[in-house]
Amino acid sequence: MSANSAPASSAEYNSADAQFAQLMIPHHAQAVQMSETILKKDRIPASVTDLATKIKAEQGPEINLMTGWLQSWGQPTDMATGMASGMGMSGMMSDEEMGSLDAATGTEAAKLYLSQMVGHHEGAIEMAKKETTDGKNAEAVQLSKDIVSSQEKEIQEMKDLIATL
């Protein structure tokens, strides 16, 4: 595939593609923040820190990818403030919930991280499924399918981990 083929395919997008990226960027950013919070704590089971490391490693590059799409489409890379906290942001943690995670320690922190991340992932899956149905850009639709697949597996892993803590 030539270097010239990528811009042509990325130029084809619709409002659903742009909204997916604009909503998923802050959603992923919060998951990275949650993972960084748990990784700074002591006495967290290795299985939980391994998962947090994996989530951070997956979602950081996806943020960069989606930011690049929005820039190439001439779209803003962030939503209006009211949009980010309201419409379409299922699974986002409130400031209070983020504070609870920050304050928690040990096994309590691990359980809280896992339970919050289950809800967070469920919200991402909901947004990704909307993109799979409504999106036009092939790369964005593929990413949405990848997010659904990987995060459904991670939700099961997190539920299994919660049961062992």
N, C-alpha and C positions, 0 to 999 in steps of 0.2 A: 504494500500500500504506500503510495507516495505521500510526502509531507503535505502536499497541496490538497489531499482529500479530506483531512480533518476539518478545516474551516468550513468547507461546503456543507458537511453533515451537521456541524454544530450551529450553522446559521438557520437551520430549520427548527423552529421552536414555536410554542404557543404560550398563552398566559398561564396555563396550568404548569408548564415546565418552569417558567420564571417563578411562579408562586411556590412551587415545590422546593426549589433551591433557596429562595429567600426565607422560607420557613424552616427548612431542614438545617441551614447553617447555624442559627442560634440554638436550635434543638440539639444538634451535635456538639456545639460549643459547651452547652450545659453538661452533657454527658462526659465530655473531656474534663470539665471542672470537677464534677462529682468524682471521677476516677482519680484525678490528681489529689483531691481531698483525702480519699481513702488510702492512697499510696504514701501519704506523709505520716500516717498513723503507725504506732507501735502495736504489737500483739494482734495483728490481723492475720487470719489463716492464709497460708500460701495459695490455696485454691482461689481465694477471693482476690488477693493481689495479682495473681496470674490473670484472672478474668479482667480486672480493672486495667492492667497493662495492655491486654488484647483490645479492649474497647477503645482505649486511648489511641492505640496504634492504627486501628481501622478508621476511626472517625476523623482524626486529624487530617489525613490525606484527602478524605472525602470532602471536608470543608474547603480545602484548597481547590479541588476539582470543580465543585459547584460555584465557588467564587469566580474561577476562570470562565465558566460558562456564562455567568451573568455579565461579566465584563465584556466578553466577546459578543453578547447579544445587545449590549448597550443598555442593560437594565441595572437598577440600583442593587447593590449587594446586601442591603439591609432593608427591613420593612419599617414602615412608620411605627413609632413607639407603641401606639395603641394596638396596632396589628400584632406585634410580637407577643404581647401579654394576653391577647384575647383570641381573635379568630384563628382557628386552625392549629393551635399550638397545644394539642392534646398531649398530656404526659409531662408537661413542664413542671418543675418543682418551684414552689413559692420561695420567697426569701426566707420565710420562717422554716420551711422544710430544709432548705440548704443550711441554715443556721443549726438546726438539730443534727444534721449529719456532721457538721464541723465540730460540734460540741461532744458528740458521742465518742466513746472509747471502746477498744477491745472488741469482744464478740458482739456487743450491742451495736457498735459502729458497723461491723461487717453485716449483720442482719438488716440494719437500716439501709445501708447502701444497696444491698441486694433487692430488698423490697421496693425501694424507691426506683431502682433501675428497671425492675420489671414493669412498673407503671410507665416509666419514661420510654422504654422500648415499645410497649403497646401503643403509645401515642405516635411514635415514629412509624410503626407498621401501618397504622391507620392513614397517616399522611402519604406514605409510600404507595399504598394500595390505590389511593385516589390518583396519584401520578400514573400508575400503571394503566389505569382506565382512561384518564383524561389527557395524558401527555402526548406530545407529538415527536419530540426530540428522541431519537433512538438511544443515545447514550444516557439521557436522563431516565428514560423508561427502564433501561437495563439496570441502572444503579438502583432504581426503586425496587426492582425485583430482587436484586442482590441484598438490599437492606432487609426486605421481608424475610428472605431465606436465612440470612445470618442471625438476625435478631430473634426470629422464632426459636432457633436452636439455642441462642444465649438465654432466652427466657426460661426454657426448660432446664438448662444448666443451673441458672440462678435459683429456680424453685427447688431443684435437687440439693443445691448447696445450703439453702435455708433450712431444709429438713435435717441436715447434719450438724447444724450449729446449736 
